[in-house]
């Protein structure tokens, strides 16, 4: 159930990433509240990808799903 909720929030973030030629894939949701994602397309090699991960993806997920503790890129 948590995985589906995270996927729904990622669906809200994806259009922002896709506008710049990137995307994000959900890899895993761990029991400790860690979400693993993979940045793809233009996002995978972008020097701003860390900021995108923390400021856009992680912030949005944690705001909507408080039980998520962190989002990490794999």
mmCIF file of the N, C-alpha and C atoms, coordinates in Angstrom:
data_MODEL
# 
_entry.id   MODEL 
# 
loop_
_atom_site.group_PDB 
_atom_site.id 
_atom_site.type_symbol 
_atom_site.label_atom_id 
_atom_site.label_alt_id 
_atom_site.label_comp_id 
_atom_site.label_asym_id 
_atom_site.label_entity_id 
_atom_site.label_seq_id 
_atom_site.pdbx_PDB_ins_code 
_atom_site.Cartn_x 
_atom_site.Cartn_y 
_atom_site.Cartn_z 
_atom_site.occupancy 
_atom_site.B_iso_or_equiv 
_atom_site.pdbx_formal_charge 
_atom_site.auth_seq_id 
_atom_site.auth_comp_id 
_atom_site.auth_asym_id 
_atom_site.auth_atom_id 
_atom_site.pdbx_PDB_model_num 
ATOM 1   N N  . UNK A 1 1  ? 0.820  -1.203 0.000   1.00 0.00 ? 1  UNK A N  1 
ATOM 2   C CA . UNK A 1 1  ? 0.000  0.000  0.000   1.00 0.00 ? 1  UNK A CA 1 
ATOM 3   C C  . UNK A 1 1  ? 0.864  1.267  0.000   1.00 0.00 ? 1  UNK A C  1 
ATOM 4   N N  . UNK A 1 2  ? 1.938  1.256  0.780   1.00 0.00 ? 2  UNK A N  1 
ATOM 5   C CA . UNK A 1 2  ? 2.831  2.426  0.807   1.00 0.00 ? 2  UNK A CA 1 
ATOM 6   C C  . UNK A 1 2  ? 3.462  2.637  -0.574  1.00 0.00 ? 2  UNK A C  1 
ATOM 7   N N  . UNK A 1 3  ? 3.817  1.553  -1.224  1.00 0.00 ? 3  UNK A N  1 
ATOM 8   C CA . UNK A 1 3  ? 4.419  1.642  -2.558  1.00 0.00 ? 3  UNK A CA 1 
ATOM 9   C C  . UNK A 1 3  ? 3.473  2.354  -3.528  1.00 0.00 ? 3  UNK A C  1 
ATOM 10  N N  . UNK A 1 4  ? 2.200  2.013  -3.478  1.00 0.00 ? 4  UNK A N  1 
ATOM 11  C CA . UNK A 1 4  ? 1.216  2.637  -4.365  1.00 0.00 ? 4  UNK A CA 1 
ATOM 12  C C  . UNK A 1 4  ? 1.070  4.125  -4.072  1.00 0.00 ? 4  UNK A C  1 
ATOM 13  N N  . UNK A 1 5  ? 1.126  4.490  -2.807  1.00 0.00 ? 5  UNK A N  1 
ATOM 14  C CA . UNK A 1 5  ? 1.030  5.898  -2.428  1.00 0.00 ? 5  UNK A CA 1 
ATOM 15  C C  . UNK A 1 5  ? 2.241  6.679  -2.937  1.00 0.00 ? 5  UNK A C  1 
ATOM 16  N N  . UNK A 1 6  ? 3.425  6.087  -2.811  1.00 0.00 ? 6  UNK A N  1 
ATOM 17  C CA . UNK A 1 6  ? 4.648  6.739  -3.302  1.00 0.00 ? 6  UNK A CA 1 
ATOM 18  C C  . UNK A 1 6  ? 4.567  6.881  -4.817  1.00 0.00 ? 6  UNK A C  1 
ATOM 19  N N  . UNK A 1 7  ? 4.114  5.852  -5.495  1.00 0.00 ? 7  UNK A N  1 
ATOM 20  C CA . UNK A 1 7  ? 3.991  5.912  -6.959  1.00 0.00 ? 7  UNK A CA 1 
ATOM 21  C C  . UNK A 1 7  ? 3.024  7.025  -7.376  1.00 0.00 ? 7  UNK A C  1 
ATOM 22  N N  . UNK A 1 8  ? 1.949  7.198  -6.621  1.00 0.00 ? 8  UNK A N  1 
ATOM 23  C CA . UNK A 1 8  ? 0.984  8.256  -6.933  1.00 0.00 ? 8  UNK A CA 1 
ATOM 24  C C  . UNK A 1 8  ? 1.614  9.642  -6.784  1.00 0.00 ? 8  UNK A C  1 
ATOM 25  N N  . UNK A 1 9  ? 2.424  9.837  -5.747  1.00 0.00 ? 9  UNK A N  1 
ATOM 26  C CA . UNK A 1 9  ? 3.095  11.128 -5.555  1.00 0.00 ? 9  UNK A CA 1 
ATOM 27  C C  . UNK A 1 9  ? 4.136  11.348 -6.658  1.00 0.00 ? 9  UNK A C  1 
ATOM 28  N N  . UNK A 1 10 ? 4.850  10.303 -7.028  1.00 0.00 ? 10 UNK A N  1 
ATOM 29  C CA . UNK A 1 10 ? 5.816  10.436 -8.120  1.00 0.00 ? 10 UNK A CA 1 
ATOM 30  C C  . UNK A 1 10 ? 5.106  10.835 -9.412  1.00 0.00 ? 10 UNK A C  1 
ATOM 31  N N  . UNK A 1 11 ? 3.876  10.389 -9.570  1.00 0.00 ? 11 UNK A N  1 
ATOM 32  C CA . UNK A 1 11 ? 3.098  10.775 -10.741 1.00 0.00 ? 11 UNK A CA 1 
ATOM 33  C C  . UNK A 1 11 ? 2.856  12.277 -10.808 1.00 0.00 ? 11 UNK A C  1 
ATOM 34  N N  . UNK A 1 12 ? 2.848  12.918 -9.658  1.00 0.00 ? 12 UNK A N  1 
ATOM 35  C CA . UNK A 1 12 ? 2.674  14.379 -9.616  1.00 0.00 ? 12 UNK A CA 1 
ATOM 36  C C  . UNK A 1 12 ? 3.973  15.106 -9.967  1.00 0.00 ? 12 UNK A C  1 
ATOM 37  N N  . UNK A 1 13 ? 5.112  14.483 -9.662  1.00 0.00 ? 13 UNK A N  1 
ATOM 38  C CA . UNK A 1 13 ? 6.421  15.089 -9.901  1.00 0.00 ? 13 UNK A CA 1 
ATOM 39  C C  . UNK A 1 13 ? 6.898  14.851 -11.341 1.00 0.00 ? 13 UNK A C  1 
ATOM 40  N N  . UNK A 1 14 ? 6.503  13.723 -11.908 1.00 0.00 ? 14 UNK A N  1 
ATOM 41  C CA . UNK A 1 14 ? 6.999  13.338 -13.237 1.00 0.00 ? 14 UNK A CA 1 
ATOM 42  C C  . UNK A 1 14 ? 6.840  14.413 -14.312 1.00 0.00 ? 14 UNK A C  1 
ATOM 43  N N  . UNK A 1 15 ? 5.688  15.085 -14.415 1.00 0.00 ? 15 UNK A N  1 
ATOM 44  C CA . UNK A 1 15 ? 5.561  16.086 -15.490 1.00 0.00 ? 15 UNK A CA 1 
ATOM 45  C C  . UNK A 1 15 ? 6.642  17.174 -15.443 1.00 0.00 ? 15 UNK A C  1 
ATOM 46  N N  . UNK A 1 16 ? 7.069  17.556 -14.246 1.00 0.00 ? 16 UNK A N  1 
ATOM 47  C CA . UNK A 1 16 ? 8.134  18.552 -14.117 1.00 0.00 ? 16 UNK A CA 1 
ATOM 48  C C  . UNK A 1 16 ? 9.449  18.023 -14.679 1.00 0.00 ? 16 UNK A C  1 
ATOM 49  N N  . UNK A 1 17 ? 9.731  16.758 -14.393 1.00 0.00 ? 17 UNK A N  1 
ATOM 50  C CA . UNK A 1 17 ? 10.967 16.153 -14.871 1.00 0.00 ? 17 UNK A CA 1 
ATOM 51  C C  . UNK A 1 17 ? 10.903 15.907 -16.379 1.00 0.00 ? 17 UNK A C  1 
ATOM 52  N N  . UNK A 1 18 ? 9.756  15.444 -16.849 1.00 0.00 ? 18 UNK A N  1 
ATOM 53  C CA . UNK A 1 18 ? 9.591  15.123 -18.265 1.00 0.00 ? 18 UNK A CA 1 
ATOM 54  C C  . UNK A 1 18 ? 9.666  16.372 -19.138 1.00 0.00 ? 18 UNK A C  1 
ATOM 55  N N  . UNK A 1 19 ? 9.272  17.488 -18.598 1.00 0.00 ? 19 UNK A N  1 
ATOM 56  C CA . UNK A 1 19 ? 9.345  18.745 -19.330 1.00 0.00 ? 19 UNK A CA 1 
ATOM 57  C C  . UNK A 1 19 ? 10.791 19.060 -19.736 1.00 0.00 ? 19 UNK A C  1 
ATOM 58  N N  . UNK A 1 20 ? 11.741 18.604 -18.910 1.00 0.00 ? 20 UNK A N  1 
ATOM 59  C CA . UNK A 1 20 ? 13.159 18.842 -19.195 1.00 0.00 ? 20 UNK A CA 1 
ATOM 60  C C  . UNK A 1 20 ? 13.855 17.605 -19.761 1.00 0.00 ? 20 UNK A C  1 
ATOM 61  N N  . UNK A 1 21 ? 13.078 16.594 -20.167 1.00 0.00 ? 21 UNK A N  1 
ATOM 62  C CA . UNK A 1 21 ? 13.646 15.404 -20.781 1.00 0.00 ? 21 UNK A CA 1 
ATOM 63  C C  . UNK A 1 21 ? 14.069 14.319 -19.820 1.00 0.00 ? 21 UNK A C  1 
ATOM 64  N N  . UNK A 1 22 ? 13.644 14.413 -18.571 1.00 0.00 ? 22 UNK A N  1 
ATOM 65  C CA . UNK A 1 22 ? 14.015 13.401 -17.581 1.00 0.00 ? 22 UNK A CA 1 
ATOM 66  C C  . UNK A 1 22 ? 12.815 12.634 -17.081 1.00 0.00 ? 22 UNK A C  1 
ATOM 67  N N  . UNK A 1 23 ? 13.044 11.776 -16.112 1.00 0.00 ? 23 UNK A N  1 
ATOM 68  C CA . UNK A 1 23 ? 11.976 11.014 -15.492 1.00 0.00 ? 23 UNK A CA 1 
ATOM 69  C C  . UNK A 1 23 ? 12.516 10.392 -14.205 1.00 0.00 ? 23 UNK A C  1 
ATOM 70  N N  . UNK A 1 24 ? 11.617 9.767  -13.456 1.00 0.00 ? 24 UNK A N  1 
ATOM 71  C CA . UNK A 1 24 ? 12.000 9.079  -12.227 1.00 0.00 ? 24 UNK A CA 1 
ATOM 72  C C  . UNK A 1 24 ? 11.260 7.747  -12.176 1.00 0.00 ? 24 UNK A C  1 
ATOM 73  N N  . UNK A 1 25 ? 11.980 6.705  -11.747 1.00 0.00 ? 25 UNK A N  1 
ATOM 74  C CA . UNK A 1 25 ? 11.388 5.378  -11.590 1.00 0.00 ? 25 UNK A CA 1 
ATOM 75  C C  . UNK A 1 25 ? 11.478 4.981  -10.124 1.00 0.00 ? 25 UNK A C  1 
ATOM 76  N N  . UNK A 1 26 ? 10.406 4.399  -9.612  1.00 0.00 ? 26 UNK A N  1 
ATOM 77  C CA . UNK A 1 26 ? 10.415 3.869  -8.254  1.00 0.00 ? 26 UNK A CA 1 
ATOM 78  C C  . UNK A 1 26 ? 11.087 2.505  -8.282  1.00 0.00 ? 26 UNK A C  1 
ATOM 79  N N  . UNK A 1 27 ? 12.129 2.339  -7.478  1.00 0.00 ? 27 UNK A N  1 
ATOM 80  C CA . UNK A 1 27 ? 12.861 1.082  -7.418  1.00 0.00 ? 27 UNK A CA 1 
ATOM 81  C C  . UNK A 1 27 ? 12.362 0.233  -6.261  1.00 0.00 ? 27 UNK A C  1 
ATOM 82  N N  . UNK A 1 28 ? 12.248 0.833  -5.068  1.00 0.00 ? 28 UNK A N  1 
ATOM 83  C CA . UNK A 1 28 ? 11.846 0.067  -3.889  1.00 0.00 ? 28 UNK A CA 1 
ATOM 84  C C  . UNK A 1 28 ? 11.391 1.005  -2.787  1.00 0.00 ? 28 UNK A C  1 
ATOM 85  N N  . UNK A 1 29 ? 10.558 0.470  -1.897  1.00 0.00 ? 29 UNK A N  1 
ATOM 86  C CA . UNK A 1 29 ? 10.163 1.160  -0.674  1.00 0.00 ? 29 UNK A CA 1 
ATOM 87  C C  . UNK A 1 29 ? 10.496 0.210  0.461   1.00 0.00 ? 29 UNK A C  1 
ATOM 88  N N  . UNK A 1 30 ? 11.425 0.613  1.317   1.00 0.00 ? 30 UNK A N  1 
ATOM 89  C CA . UNK A 1 30 ? 11.885 -0.250 2.401   1.00 0.00 ? 30 UNK A CA 1 
ATOM 90  C C  . UNK A 1 30 ? 11.027 -0.060 3.650   1.00 0.00 ? 30 UNK A C  1 
ATOM 91  N N  . UNK A 1 31 ? 10.971 -1.077 4.499   1.00 0.00 ? 31 UNK A N  1 
ATOM 92  C CA . UNK A 1 31 ? 10.169 -0.986 5.730   1.00 0.00 ? 31 UNK A CA 1 
ATOM 93  C C  . UNK A 1 31 ? 10.583 0.155  6.658   1.00 0.00 ? 31 UNK A C  1 
ATOM 94  N N  . UNK A 1 32 ? 11.839 0.602  6.566   1.00 0.00 ? 32 UNK A N  1 
ATOM 95  C CA . UNK A 1 32 ? 12.309 1.676  7.456   1.00 0.00 ? 32 UNK A CA 1 
ATOM 96  C C  . UNK A 1 32 ? 11.908 3.074  6.962   1.00 0.00 ? 32 UNK A C  1 
ATOM 97  N N  . UNK A 1 33 ? 11.140 3.140  5.861   1.00 0.00 ? 33 UNK A N  1 
ATOM 98  C CA . UNK A 1 33 ? 10.684 4.431  5.356   1.00 0.00 ? 33 UNK A CA 1 
ATOM 99  C C  . UNK A 1 33 ? 11.595 5.042  4.306   1.00 0.00 ? 33 UNK A C  1 
ATOM 100 N N  . UNK A 1 34 ? 12.558 4.270  3.814   1.00 0.00 ? 34 UNK A N  1 
ATOM 101 C CA . UNK A 1 34 ? 13.443 4.732  2.758   1.00 0.00 ? 34 UNK A CA 1 
ATOM 102 C C  . UNK A 1 34 ? 12.842 4.384  1.403   1.00 0.00 ? 34 UNK A C  1 
ATOM 103 N N  . UNK A 1 35 ? 12.820 5.361  0.521   1.00 0.00 ? 35 UNK A N  1 
ATOM 104 C CA . UNK A 1 35 ? 12.340 5.155  -0.841  1.00 0.00 ? 35 UNK A CA 1 
ATOM 105 C C  . UNK A 1 35 ? 13.545 5.220  -1.770  1.00 0.00 ? 35 UNK A C  1 
ATOM 106 N N  . UNK A 1 36 ? 13.694 4.199  -2.635  1.00 0.00 ? 36 UNK A N  1 
ATOM 107 C CA . UNK A 1 36 ? 14.783 4.168  -3.602  1.00 0.00 ? 36 UNK A CA 1 
ATOM 108 C C  . UNK A 1 36 ? 14.209 4.492  -4.972  1.00 0.00 ? 36 UNK A C  1 
ATOM 109 N N  . UNK A 1 37 ? 14.831 5.458  -5.632  1.00 0.00 ? 37 UNK A N  1 
ATOM 110 C CA . UNK A 1 37 ? 14.388 5.858  -6.968  1.00 0.00 ? 37 UNK A CA 1 
ATOM 111 C C  . UNK A 1 37 ? 15.584 5.889  -7.917  1.00 0.00 ? 37 UNK A C  1 
ATOM 112 N N  . UNK A 1 38 ? 15.259 5.831  -9.204  1.00 0.00 ? 38 UNK A N  1 
ATOM 113 C CA . UNK A 1 38 ? 16.277 5.951  -10.242 1.00 0.00 ? 38 UNK A CA 1 
ATOM 114 C C  . UNK A 1 38 ? 15.873 7.104  -11.143 1.00 0.00 ? 38 UNK A C  1 
ATOM 115 N N  . UNK A 1 39 ? 16.764 8.081  -11.283 1.00 0.00 ? 39 UNK A N  1 
ATOM 116 C CA . UNK A 1 39 ? 16.533 9.183  -12.200 1.00 0.00 ? 39 UNK A CA 1 
ATOM 117 C C  . UNK A 1 39 ? 16.977 8.738  -13.588 1.00 0.00 ? 39 UNK A C  1 
ATOM 118 N N  . UNK A 1 40 ? 16.145 9.011  -14.594 1.00 0.00 ? 40 UNK A N  1 
ATOM 119 C CA . UNK A 1 40 ? 16.437 8.559  -15.951 1.00 0.00 ? 40 UNK A CA 1 
ATOM 120 C C  . UNK A 1 40 ? 16.389 9.728  -16.925 1.00 0.00 ? 40 UNK A C  1 
ATOM 121 N N  . UNK A 1 41 ? 16.762 9.450  -18.165 1.00 0.00 ? 41 UNK A N  1 
ATOM 122 C CA . UNK A 1 41 ? 16.749 10.483 -19.191 1.00 0.00 ? 41 UNK A CA 1 
ATOM 123 C C  . UNK A 1 41 ? 17.741 11.579 -18.858 1.00 0.00 ? 41 UNK A C  1 
ATOM 124 N N  . UNK A 1 42 ? 17.352 12.803 -19.130 1.00 0.00 ? 42 UNK A N  1 
ATOM 125 C CA . UNK A 1 42 ? 18.229 13.948 -18.887 1.00 0.00 ? 42 UNK A CA 1 
ATOM 126 C C  . UNK A 1 42 ? 18.597 14.085 -17.412 1.00 0.00 ? 42 UNK A C  1 
ATOM 127 N N  . UNK A 1 43 ? 17.757 13.591 -16.527 1.00 0.00 ? 43 UNK A N  1 
ATOM 128 C CA . UNK A 1 43 ? 18.024 13.710 -15.085 1.00 0.00 ? 43 UNK A CA 1 
ATOM 129 C C  . UNK A 1 43 ? 19.193 12.832 -14.632 1.00 0.00 ? 43 UNK A C  1 
ATOM 130 N N  . UNK A 1 44 ? 19.444 11.730 -15.340 1.00 0.00 ? 44 UNK A N  1 
ATOM 131 C CA . UNK A 1 44 ? 20.462 10.790 -14.871 1.00 0.00 ? 44 UNK A CA 1 
ATOM 132 C C  . UNK A 1 44 ? 21.871 11.387 -14.887 1.00 0.00 ? 44 UNK A C  1 
ATOM 133 N N  . UNK A 1 45 ? 22.167 12.279 -15.827 1.00 0.00 ? 45 UNK A N  1 
ATOM 134 C CA . UNK A 1 45 ? 23.503 12.852 -15.885 1.00 0.00 ? 45 UNK A CA 1 
ATOM 135 C C  . UNK A 1 45 ? 23.553 14.322 -15.542 1.00 0.00 ? 45 UNK A C  1 
ATOM 136 N N  . UNK A 1 46 ? 22.445 14.863 -15.091 1.00 0.00 ? 46 UNK A N  1 
ATOM 137 C CA . UNK A 1 46 ? 22.375 16.300 -14.831 1.00 0.00 ? 46 UNK A CA 1 
ATOM 138 C C  . UNK A 1 46 ? 23.120 16.661 -13.541 1.00 0.00 ? 46 UNK A C  1 
ATOM 139 N N  . UNK A 1 47 ? 23.922 17.726 -13.573 1.00 0.00 ? 47 UNK A N  1 
ATOM 140 C CA . UNK A 1 47 ? 24.617 18.148 -12.359 1.00 0.00 ? 47 UNK A CA 1 
ATOM 141 C C  . UNK A 1 47 ? 23.662 18.630 -11.262 1.00 0.00 ? 47 UNK A C  1 
ATOM 142 N N  . UNK A 1 48 ? 22.439 18.958 -11.625 1.00 0.00 ? 48 UNK A N  1 
ATOM 143 C CA . UNK A 1 48 ? 21.452 19.417 -10.647 1.00 0.00 ? 48 UNK A CA 1 
ATOM 144 C C  . UNK A 1 48 ? 20.595 18.275 -10.105 1.00 0.00 ? 48 UNK A C  1 
ATOM 145 N N  . UNK A 1 49 ? 20.908 17.034 -10.474 1.00 0.00 ? 49 UNK A N  1 
ATOM 146 C CA . UNK A 1 49 ? 20.052 15.904 -10.099 1.00 0.00 ? 49 UNK A CA 1 
ATOM 147 C C  . UNK A 1 49 ? 19.925 15.729 -8.583  1.00 0.00 ? 49 UNK A C  1 
ATOM 148 N N  . UNK A 1 50 ? 20.984 16.014 -7.835  1.00 0.00 ? 50 UNK A N  1 
ATOM 149 C CA . UNK A 1 50 ? 20.909 15.887 -6.375  1.00 0.00 ? 50 UNK A CA 1 
ATOM 150 C C  . UNK A 1 50 ? 19.915 16.893 -5.802  1.00 0.00 ? 50 UNK A C  1 
ATOM 151 N N  . UNK A 1 51 ? 19.947 18.108 -6.326  1.00 0.00 ? 51 UNK A N  1 
ATOM 152 C CA . UNK A 1 51 ? 18.991 19.117 -5.860  1.00 0.00 ? 51 UNK A CA 1 
ATOM 153 C C  . UNK A 1 51 ? 17.567 18.736 -6.260  1.00 0.00 ? 51 UNK A C  1 
ATOM 154 N N  . UNK A 1 52 ? 17.402 18.214 -7.463  1.00 0.00 ? 52 UNK A N  1 
ATOM 155 C CA . UNK A 1 52 ? 16.085 17.766 -7.909  1.00 0.00 ? 52 UNK A CA 1 
ATOM 156 C C  . UNK A 1 52 ? 15.575 16.664 -7.001  1.00 0.00 ? 52 UNK A C  1 
ATOM 157 N N  . UNK A 1 53 ? 16.455 15.721 -6.675  1.00 0.00 ? 53 UNK A N  1 
ATOM 158 C CA . UNK A 1 53 ? 16.071 14.604 -5.816  1.00 0.00 ? 53 UNK A CA 1 
ATOM 159 C C  . UNK A 1 53 ? 15.613 15.101 -4.447  1.00 0.00 ? 53 UNK A C  1 
ATOM 160 N N  . UNK A 1 54 ? 16.403 15.972 -3.835  1.00 0.00 ? 54 UNK A N  1 
ATOM 161 C CA . UNK A 1 54 ? 16.091 16.421 -2.477  1.00 0.00 ? 54 UNK A CA 1 
ATOM 162 C C  . UNK A 1 54 ? 14.988 17.476 -2.438  1.00 0.00 ? 54 UNK A C  1 
ATOM 163 N N  . UNK A 1 55 ? 15.081 18.471 -3.309  1.00 0.00 ? 55 UNK A N  1 
ATOM 164 C CA . UNK A 1 55 ? 14.168 19.616 -3.228  1.00 0.00 ? 55 UNK A CA 1 
ATOM 165 C C  . UNK A 1 55 ? 12.819 19.372 -3.889  1.00 0.00 ? 55 UNK A C  1 
ATOM 166 N N  . UNK A 1 56 ? 12.759 18.534 -4.875  1.00 0.00 ? 56 UNK A N  1 
ATOM 167 C CA . UNK A 1 56 ? 11.481 18.302 -5.553  1.00 0.00 ? 56 UNK A CA 1 
ATOM 168 C C  . UNK A 1 56 ? 10.891 16.956 -5.170  1.00 0.00 ? 56 UNK A C  1 
ATOM 169 N N  . UNK A 1 57 ? 11.646 15.897 -5.401  1.00 0.00 ? 57 UNK A N  1 
ATOM 170 C CA . UNK A 1 57 ? 11.094 14.552 -5.204  1.00 0.00 ? 57 UNK A CA 1 
ATOM 171 C C  . UNK A 1 57 ? 10.934 14.224 -3.720  1.00 0.00 ? 57 UNK A C  1 
ATOM 172 N N  . UNK A 1 58 ? 12.027 14.290 -2.951  1.00 0.00 ? 58 UNK A N  1 
ATOM 173 C CA . UNK A 1 58 ? 11.955 13.917 -1.536  1.00 0.00 ? 58 UNK A CA 1 
ATOM 174 C C  . UNK A 1 58 ? 11.006 14.832 -0.763  1.00 0.00 ? 58 UNK A C  1 
ATOM 175 N N  . UNK A 1 59 ? 11.094 16.124 -0.987  1.00 0.00 ? 59 UNK A N  1 
ATOM 176 C CA . UNK A 1 59 ? 10.251 17.065 -0.267  1.00 0.00 ? 59 UNK A CA 1 
ATOM 177 C C  . UNK A 1 59 ? 8.767  16.797 -0.529  1.00 0.00 ? 59 UNK A C  1 
ATOM 178 N N  . UNK A 1 60 ? 8.414  16.544 -1.776  1.00 0.00 ? 60 UNK A N  1 
ATOM 179 C CA . UNK A 1 60 ? 7.016  16.287 -2.125  1.00 0.00 ? 60 UNK A CA 1 
ATOM 180 C C  . UNK A 1 60 ? 6.527  14.993 -1.506  1.00 0.00 ? 60 UNK A C  1 
ATOM 181 N N  . UNK A 1 61 ? 7.333  13.934 -1.595  1.00 0.00 ? 61 UNK A N  1 
ATOM 182 C CA . UNK A 1 61 ? 6.932  12.641 -1.036  1.00 0.00 ? 61 UNK A CA 1 
ATOM 183 C C  . UNK A 1 61 ? 6.766  12.746 0.481   1.00 0.00 ? 61 UNK A C  1 
ATOM 184 N N  . UNK A 1 62 ? 7.738  13.338 1.172   1.00 0.00 ? 62 UNK A N  1 
ATOM 185 C CA . UNK A 1 62 ? 7.677  13.426 2.635   1.00 0.00 ? 62 UNK A CA 1 
ATOM 186 C C  . UNK A 1 62 ? 6.518  14.298 3.107   1.00 0.00 ? 62 UNK A C  1 
ATOM 187 N N  . UNK A 1 63 ? 6.172  15.312 2.327   1.00 0.00 ? 63 UNK A N  1 
ATOM 188 C CA . UNK A 1 63 ? 5.060  16.182 2.697   1.00 0.00 ? 63 UNK A CA 1 
ATOM 189 C C  . UNK A 1 63 ? 3.729  15.426 2.622   1.00 0.00 ? 63 UNK A C  1 
ATOM 190 N N  . UNK A 1 64 ? 3.587  14.582 1.614   1.00 0.00 ? 64 UNK A N  1 
ATOM 191 C CA . UNK A 1 64 ? 2.330  13.866 1.419   1.00 0.00 ? 64 UNK A CA 1 
ATOM 192 C C  . UNK A 1 64 ? 2.278  12.523 2.141   1.00 0.00 ? 64 UNK A C  1 
ATOM 193 N N  . UNK A 1 65 ? 3.451  11.960 2.420   1.00 0.00 ? 65 UNK A N  1 
ATOM 194 C CA . UNK A 1 65 ? 3.506  10.649 3.094   1.00 0.00 ? 65 UNK A CA 1 
ATOM 195 C C  . UNK A 1 65 ? 4.506  10.762 4.243   1.00 0.00 ? 65 UNK A C  1 
ATOM 196 N N  . UNK A 1 66 ? 4.057  11.184 5.423   1.00 0.00 ? 66 UNK A N  1 
ATOM 197 C CA . UNK A 1 66 ? 4.976  11.432 6.546   1.00 0.00 ? 66 UNK A CA 1 
ATOM 198 C C  . UNK A 1 66 ? 5.792  10.227 6.994   1.00 0.00 ? 66 UNK A C  1 
ATOM 199 N N  . UNK A 1 67 ? 5.321  9.015  6.740   1.00 0.00 ? 67 UNK A N  1 
ATOM 200 C CA . UNK A 1 67 ? 6.086  7.846  7.168   1.00 0.00 ? 67 UNK A CA 1 
ATOM 201 C C  . UNK A 1 67 ? 7.335  7.595  6.316   1.00 0.00 ? 67 UNK A C  1 
ATOM 202 N N  . UNK A 1 68 ? 7.465  8.278  5.198   1.00 0.00 ? 68 UNK A N  1 
ATOM 203 C CA . UNK A 1 68 ? 8.685  8.200  4.397   1.00 0.00 ? 68 UNK A CA 1 
ATOM 204 C C  . UNK A 1 68 ? 9.746  9.077  5.081   1.00 0.00 ? 68 UNK A C  1 
ATOM 205 N N  . UNK A 1 69 ? 10.893 8.465  5.356   1.00 0.00 ? 69 UNK A N  1 
ATOM 206 C CA . UNK A 1 69 ? 11.974 9.149  6.073   1.00 0.00 ? 69 UNK A CA 1 
ATOM 207 C C  . UNK A 1 69 ? 13.024 9.740  5.142   1.00 0.00 ? 69 UNK A C  1 
ATOM 208 N N  . UNK A 1 70 ? 13.278 9.070  4.022   1.00 0.00 ? 70 UNK A N  1 
ATOM 209 C CA . UNK A 1 70 ? 14.278 9.587  3.088   1.00 0.00 ? 70 UNK A CA 1 
ATOM 210 C C  . UNK A 1 70 ? 14.036 8.997  1.694   1.00 0.00 ? 70 UNK A C  1 
ATOM 211 N N  . UNK A 1 71 ? 14.567 9.702  0.711   1.00 0.00 ? 71 UNK A N  1 
ATOM 212 C CA . UNK A 1 71 ? 14.528 9.240  -0.671  1.00 0.00 ? 71 UNK A CA 1 
ATOM 213 C C  . UNK A 1 71 ? 15.965 9.231  -1.163  1.00 0.00 ? 71 UNK A C  1 
ATOM 214 N N  . UNK A 1 72 ? 16.399 8.079  -1.672  1.00 0.00 ? 72 UNK A N  1 
ATOM 215 C CA . UNK A 1 72 ? 17.775 7.934  -2.146  1.00 0.00 ? 72 UNK A CA 1 
ATOM 216 C C  . UNK A 1 72 ? 17.787 7.502  -3.605  1.00 0.00 ? 72 UNK A C  1 
ATOM 217 N N  . UNK A 1 73 ? 18.816 7.947  -4.301  1.00 0.00 ? 73 UNK A N  1 
ATOM 218 C CA . UNK A 1 73 ? 18.984 7.599  -5.705  1.00 0.00 ? 73 UNK A CA 1 
ATOM 219 C C  . UNK A 1 73 ? 19.856 6.344  -5.801  1.00 0.00 ? 73 UNK A C  1 
ATOM 220 N N  . UNK A 1 74 ? 19.444 5.409  -6.660  1.00 0.00 ? 74 UNK A N  1 
ATOM 221 C CA . UNK A 1 74 ? 20.237 4.193  -6.871  1.00 0.00 ? 74 UNK A CA 1 
ATOM 222 C C  . UNK A 1 74 ? 20.685 4.099  -8.315  1.00 0.00 ? 74 UNK A C  1 
# 
